[in-house]
């Protein structure tokens, strides 16, 4: 049985929801400029979450929890494994602005979108930013307020700005 609010989800065959998906009525899940969004069985999406494709694909696995006011974009593709916990106010943005030419405004230089992979059994604590082009490996814990700009090791605990490994779990 599916539990979601159809009026808040863009009615589009490119959005695929598994069984027992729970989506808050204040969340927005939309295809923008192409792409697909797939959300696995038994996943919960809480208040104010934005999941927007921006031309890329977003795959969210089974048994995930995406907490209030988290933002997930798809630009260069975002893949989130099974049993991933994402605390509130986190940002997962697989896209960066190009800014190498000082003679041209940044807004005219284009973007680079490499993608983000978050493997199974990851906990991303409150207020984290996950930057483009990285992989968060299986079992990683990302401490609150961290900015992840490099790949993590399996079963590591990372913290800080930028995030660095502080221990293994």
C-alpha positions as protocol buffer text, in pm:
chain_id: "A"
residue {
  index: 1
  type: UNK
  ca { x: 0 y: 0 z: 0 }
}
residue {
  index: 2
  type: UNK
  ca { x: 133 y: 344 z: -93 }
}
residue {
  index: 3
  type: UNK
  ca { x: 104 y: 636 z: 150 }
}
residue {
  index: 4
  type: UNK
  ca { x: 167 y: 966 z: -21 }
}
residue {
  index: 5
  type: UNK
  ca { x: -7 y: 1283 z: -121 }
}
residue {
  index: 6
  type: UNK
  ca { x: -65 y: 1288 z: -496 }
}
residue {
  index: 7
  type: UNK
  ca { x: -143 y: 1659 z: -507 }
}
residue {
  index: 8
  type: UNK
  ca { x: 211 y: 1744 z: -395 }
}
residue {
  index: 9
  type: UNK
  ca { x: 385 y: 1504 z: -632 }
}
residue {
  index: 10
  type: UNK
  ca { x: 404 y: 1603 z: -993 }
}
residue {
  index: 11
  type: UNK
  ca { x: 192 y: 1343 z: -1176 }
}
residue {
  index: 12
  type: UNK
  ca { x: 457 y: 1203 z: -1405 }
}
residue {
  index: 13
  type: UNK
  ca { x: 547 y: 847 z: -1506 }
}
residue {
  index: 14
  type: UNK
  ca { x: 912 y: 937 z: -1444 }
}
residue {
  index: 15
  type: UNK
  ca { x: 843 y: 940 z: -1068 }
}
residue {
  index: 16
  type: UNK
  ca { x: 827 y: 584 z: -934 }
}
residue {
  index: 17
  type: UNK
  ca { x: 733 y: 514 z: -573 }
}
residue {
  index: 18
  type: UNK
  ca { x: 776 y: 179 z: -398 }
}
residue {
  index: 19
  type: UNK
  ca { x: 537 y: 24 z: -149 }
}
residue {
  index: 20
  type: UNK
  ca { x: 471 y: 189 z: 188 }
}
residue {
  index: 21
  type: UNK
  ca { x: 638 y: 515 z: 92 }
}
residue {
  index: 22
  type: UNK
  ca { x: 536 y: 793 z: 327 }
}
residue {
  index: 23
  type: UNK
  ca { x: 567 y: 1151 z: 201 }
}
residue {
  index: 24
  type: UNK
  ca { x: 467 y: 1457 z: 400 }
}
residue {
  index: 25
  type: UNK
  ca { x: 214 y: 1680 z: 230 }
}
residue {
  index: 26
  type: UNK
  ca { x: 455 y: 1975 z: 258 }
}
residue {
  index: 27
  type: UNK
  ca { x: 731 y: 1801 z: 61 }
}
residue {
  index: 28
  type: UNK
  ca { x: 788 y: 1861 z: -310 }
}
residue {
  index: 29
  type: UNK
  ca { x: 897 y: 1587 z: -549 }
}
residue {
  index: 30
  type: UNK
  ca { x: 927 y: 1705 z: -908 }
}
residue {
  index: 31
  type: UNK
  ca { x: 1085 y: 1634 z: -1243 }
}
residue {
  index: 32
  type: UNK
  ca { x: 1248 y: 1956 z: -1363 }
}
residue {
  index: 33
  type: UNK
  ca { x: 1420 y: 1964 z: -1702 }
}
residue {
  index: 34
  type: UNK
  ca { x: 1410 y: 1585 z: -1743 }
}
residue {
  index: 35
  type: UNK
  ca { x: 1542 y: 1292 z: -1544 }
}
residue {
  index: 36
  type: UNK
  ca { x: 1371 y: 1035 z: -1322 }
}
residue {
  index: 37
  type: UNK
  ca { x: 1304 y: 994 z: -951 }
}
residue {
  index: 38
  type: UNK
  ca { x: 1271 y: 652 z: -791 }
}
residue {
  index: 39
  type: UNK
  ca { x: 1195 y: 603 z: -421 }
}
residue {
  index: 40
  type: UNK
  ca { x: 1221 y: 254 z: -267 }
}
residue {
  index: 41
  type: UNK
  ca { x: 985 y: 64 z: -39 }
}
residue {
  index: 42
  type: UNK
  ca { x: 933 y: 175 z: 323 }
}
residue {
  index: 43
  type: UNK
  ca { x: 1103 y: 511 z: 278 }
}
residue {
  index: 44
  type: UNK
  ca { x: 983 y: 813 z: 476 }
}
residue {
  index: 45
  type: UNK
  ca { x: 1006 y: 1170 z: 353 }
}
residue {
  index: 46
  type: UNK
  ca { x: 922 y: 1431 z: 614 }
}
residue {
  index: 47
  type: UNK
  ca { x: 807 y: 1795 z: 616 }
}
residue {
  index: 48
  type: UNK
  ca { x: 946 y: 2043 z: 369 }
}
residue {
  index: 49
  type: UNK
  ca { x: 1180 y: 1805 z: 185 }
}
residue {
  index: 50
  type: UNK
  ca { x: 1263 y: 1907 z: -174 }
}
residue {
  index: 51
  type: UNK
  ca { x: 1353 y: 1632 z: -422 }
}
residue {
  index: 52
  type: UNK
  ca { x: 1404 y: 1790 z: -764 }
}
residue {
  index: 53
  type: UNK
  ca { x: 1556 y: 1617 z: -1068 }
}
residue {
  index: 54
  type: UNK
  ca { x: 1705 y: 1917 z: -1254 }
}
residue {
  index: 55
  type: UNK
  ca { x: 1771 y: 1697 z: -1556 }
}
residue {
  index: 56
  type: UNK
  ca { x: 1940 y: 1414 z: -1365 }
}
residue {
  index: 57
  type: UNK
  ca { x: 1821 y: 1097 z: -1201 }
}
residue {
  index: 58
  type: UNK
  ca { x: 1758 y: 1049 z: -831 }
}
residue {
  index: 59
  type: UNK
  ca { x: 1739 y: 699 z: -686 }
}
residue {
  index: 60
  type: UNK
  ca { x: 1654 y: 660 z: -319 }
}
residue {
  index: 61
  type: UNK
  ca { x: 1672 y: 306 z: -179 }
}
residue {
  index: 62
  type: UNK
  ca { x: 1453 y: 107 z: 56 }
}
residue {
  index: 63
  type: UNK
  ca { x: 1402 y: 189 z: 423 }
}
residue {
  index: 64
  type: UNK
  ca { x: 1542 y: 541 z: 407 }
}
residue {
  index: 65
  type: UNK
  ca { x: 1446 y: 835 z: 626 }
}
residue {
  index: 66
  type: UNK
  ca { x: 1477 y: 1187 z: 484 }
}
residue {
  index: 67
  type: UNK
  ca { x: 1406 y: 1439 z: 756 }
}
residue {
  index: 68
  type: UNK
  ca { x: 1259 y: 1791 z: 745 }
}
residue {
  index: 69
  type: UNK
  ca { x: 1387 y: 2057 z: 510 }
}
residue {
  index: 70
  type: UNK
  ca { x: 1646 y: 1842 z: 340 }
}
residue {
  index: 71
  type: UNK
  ca { x: 1721 y: 1926 z: -25 }
}
residue {
  index: 72
  type: UNK
  ca { x: 1816 y: 1661 z: -279 }
}
residue {
  index: 73
  type: UNK
  ca { x: 1889 y: 1758 z: -641 }
}
residue {
  index: 74
  type: UNK
  ca { x: 1956 y: 1530 z: -934 }
}
residue {
  index: 75
  type: UNK
  ca { x: 2170 y: 1737 z: -1175 }
}
residue {
  index: 76
  type: UNK
  ca { x: 2457 y: 1490 z: -1225 }
}
residue {
  index: 77
  type: UNK
  ca { x: 2260 y: 1197 z: -1073 }
}
residue {
  index: 78
  type: UNK
  ca { x: 2214 y: 1117 z: -707 }
}
residue {
  index: 79
  type: UNK
  ca { x: 2206 y: 759 z: -585 }
}
residue {
  index: 80
  type: UNK
  ca { x: 2113 y: 688 z: -222 }
}
residue {
  index: 81
  type: UNK
  ca { x: 2138 y: 328 z: -102 }
}
residue {
  index: 82
  type: UNK
  ca { x: 1917 y: 130 z: 136 }
}
residue {
  index: 83
  type: UNK
  ca { x: 1864 y: 213 z: 505 }
}
residue {
  index: 84
  type: UNK
  ca { x: 2014 y: 560 z: 479 }
}
residue {
  index: 85
  type: UNK
  ca { x: 1924 y: 818 z: 745 }
}
residue {
  index: 86
  type: UNK
  ca { x: 1943 y: 1182 z: 643 }
}
residue {
  index: 87
  type: UNK
  ca { x: 1878 y: 1430 z: 921 }
}
residue {
  index: 88
  type: UNK
  ca { x: 1704 y: 1763 z: 874 }
}
residue {
  index: 89
  type: UNK
  ca { x: 1838 y: 2059 z: 683 }
}
residue {
  index: 90
  type: UNK
  ca { x: 2095 y: 1861 z: 490 }
}
residue {
  index: 91
  type: UNK
  ca { x: 2182 y: 1938 z: 128 }
}
residue {
  index: 92
  type: UNK
  ca { x: 2278 y: 1688 z: -140 }
}
residue {
  index: 93
  type: UNK
  ca { x: 2365 y: 1884 z: -452 }
}
residue {
  index: 94
  type: UNK
  ca { x: 2544 y: 1708 z: -743 }
}
residue {
  index: 95
  type: UNK
  ca { x: 2633 y: 2028 z: -923 }
}
residue {
  index: 96
  type: UNK
  ca { x: 2892 y: 2308 z: -910 }
}
residue {
  index: 97
  type: UNK
  ca { x: 2922 y: 2642 z: -1084 }
}
residue {
  index: 98
  type: UNK
  ca { x: 3223 y: 2707 z: -1304 }
}
residue {
  index: 99
  type: UNK
  ca { x: 3406 y: 3023 z: -1195 }
}
residue {
  index: 100
  type: UNK
  ca { x: 3750 y: 3007 z: -1362 }
}
residue {
  index: 101
  type: UNK
  ca { x: 3709 y: 3308 z: -1594 }
}
residue {
  index: 102
  type: UNK
  ca { x: 3734 y: 3631 z: -1394 }
}
residue {
  index: 103
  type: UNK
  ca { x: 3622 y: 3835 z: -1694 }
}
residue {
  index: 104
  type: UNK
  ca { x: 3282 y: 3664 z: -1707 }
}
residue {
  index: 105
  type: UNK
  ca { x: 3013 y: 3659 z: -1437 }
}
residue {
  index: 106
  type: UNK
  ca { x: 2989 y: 3320 z: -1267 }
}
residue {
  index: 107
  type: UNK
  ca { x: 2624 y: 3286 z: -1368 }
}
residue {
  index: 108
  type: UNK
  ca { x: 2729 y: 3272 z: -1738 }
}
residue {
  index: 109
  type: UNK
  ca { x: 3012 y: 3019 z: -1704 }
}
residue {
  index: 110
  type: UNK
  ca { x: 2797 y: 2707 z: -1681 }
}
residue {
  index: 111
  type: UNK
  ca { x: 2799 y: 2413 z: -1443 }
}
residue {
  index: 112
  type: UNK
  ca { x: 2973 y: 2083 z: -1383 }
}
residue {
  index: 113
  type: UNK
  ca { x: 2767 y: 1790 z: -1255 }
}
residue {
  index: 114
  type: UNK
  ca { x: 2956 y: 1470 z: -1167 }
}
residue {
  index: 115
  type: UNK
  ca { x: 2700 y: 1303 z: -938 }
}
residue {
  index: 116
  type: UNK
  ca { x: 2681 y: 1179 z: -580 }
}
residue {
  index: 117
  type: UNK
  ca { x: 2666 y: 822 z: -449 }
}
residue {
  index: 118
  type: UNK
  ca { x: 2562 y: 744 z: -93 }
}
residue {
  index: 119
  type: UNK
  ca { x: 2593 y: 372 z: -21 }
}
residue {
  index: 120
  type: UNK
  ca { x: 2383 y: 158 z: 219 }
}
residue {
  index: 121
  type: UNK
  ca { x: 2365 y: 205 z: 598 }
}
residue {
  index: 122
  type: UNK
  ca { x: 2481 y: 567 z: 608 }
}
residue {
  index: 123
  type: UNK
  ca { x: 2376 y: 828 z: 865 }
}
residue {
  index: 124
  type: UNK
  ca { x: 2406 y: 1191 z: 761 }
}
residue {
  index: 125
  type: UNK
  ca { x: 2344 y: 1403 z: 1071 }
}
residue {
  index: 126
  type: UNK
  ca { x: 2172 y: 1743 z: 1087 }
}
residue {
  index: 127
  type: UNK
  ca { x: 2277 y: 2028 z: 861 }
}
residue {
  index: 128
  type: UNK
  ca { x: 2532 y: 1853 z: 642 }
}
residue {
  index: 129
  type: UNK
  ca { x: 2628 y: 1947 z: 286 }
}
residue {
  index: 130
  type: UNK
  ca { x: 2724 y: 1670 z: 46 }
}
residue {
  index: 131
  type: UNK
  ca { x: 2911 y: 1815 z: -252 }
}
residue {
  index: 132
  type: UNK
  ca { x: 2929 y: 1703 z: -613 }
}
residue {
  index: 133
  type: UNK
  ca { x: 3150 y: 1420 z: -729 }
}
residue {
  index: 134
  type: UNK
  ca { x: 3183 y: 1225 z: -404 }
}
residue {
  index: 135
  type: UNK
  ca { x: 3092 y: 882 z: -275 }
}
residue {
  index: 136
  type: UNK
  ca { x: 2992 y: 825 z: 86 }
}
residue {
  index: 137
  type: UNK
  ca { x: 3083 y: 463 z: 146 }
}
residue {
  index: 138
  type: UNK
  ca { x: 2878 y: 195 z: 321 }
}
residue {
  index: 139
  type: UNK
  ca { x: 2832 y: 240 z: 694 }
}
residue {
  index: 140
  type: UNK
  ca { x: 2967 y: 595 z: 713 }
}
residue {
  index: 141
  type: UNK
  ca { x: 2847 y: 841 z: 978 }
}
residue {
  index: 142
  type: UNK
  ca { x: 2867 y: 1209 z: 884 }
}
residue {
  index: 143
  type: UNK
  ca { x: 2869 y: 1433 z: 1194 }
}
residue {
  index: 144
  type: UNK
  ca { x: 2630 y: 1727 z: 1221 }
}
residue {
  index: 145
  type: UNK
  ca { x: 2724 y: 2038 z: 1026 }
}
residue {
  index: 146
  type: UNK
  ca { x: 2988 y: 1866 z: 816 }
}
residue {
  index: 147
  type: UNK
  ca { x: 3073 y: 1950 z: 454 }
}
residue {
  index: 148
  type: UNK
  ca { x: 3170 y: 1636 z: 264 }
}
residue {
  index: 149
  type: UNK
  ca { x: 3393 y: 1717 z: -33 }
}
residue {
  index: 150
  type: UNK
  ca { x: 3593 y: 1391 z: -58 }
}
residue {
  index: 151
  type: UNK
  ca { x: 3502 y: 1023 z: -74 }
}
residue {
  index: 152
  type: UNK
  ca { x: 3474 y: 844 z: 261 }
}
residue {
  index: 153
  type: UNK
  ca { x: 3605 y: 505 z: 373 }
}
residue {
  index: 154
  type: UNK
  ca { x: 3362 y: 227 z: 465 }
}
residue {
  index: 155
  type: UNK
  ca { x: 3242 y: 240 z: 828 }
}
residue {
  index: 156
  type: UNK
  ca { x: 3418 y: 568 z: 898 }
}
residue {
  index: 157
  type: UNK
  ca { x: 3297 y: 860 z: 1107 }
}
residue {
  index: 158
  type: UNK
  ca { x: 3371 y: 1194 z: 943 }
}
residue {
  index: 159
  type: UNK
  ca { x: 3330 y: 1544 z: 1084 }
}
residue {
  index: 160
  type: UNK
  ca { x: 3413 y: 1905 z: 1012 }
}
residue {
  index: 161
  type: UNK
  ca { x: 3446 y: 2161 z: 737 }
}
residue {
  index: 162
  type: UNK
  ca { x: 3577 y: 2003 z: 527 }
}
residue {
  index: 163
  type: UNK
  ca { x: 3484 y: 1661 z: 667 }
}
residue {
  index: 164
  type: UNK
  ca { x: 3775 y: 1440 z: 776 }
}
residue {
  index: 165
  type: UNK
  ca { x: 3781 y: 1092 z: 921 }
}
residue {
  index: 166
  type: UNK
  ca { x: 3788 y: 1107 z: 1302 }
}
residue {
  index: 167
  type: UNK
  ca { x: 3747 y: 734 z: 1371 }
}
residue {
  index: 168
  type: UNK
  ca { x: 3606 y: 404 z: 1249 }
}
residue {
  index: 169
  type: UNK
  ca { x: 3284 y: 254 z: 1375 }
}
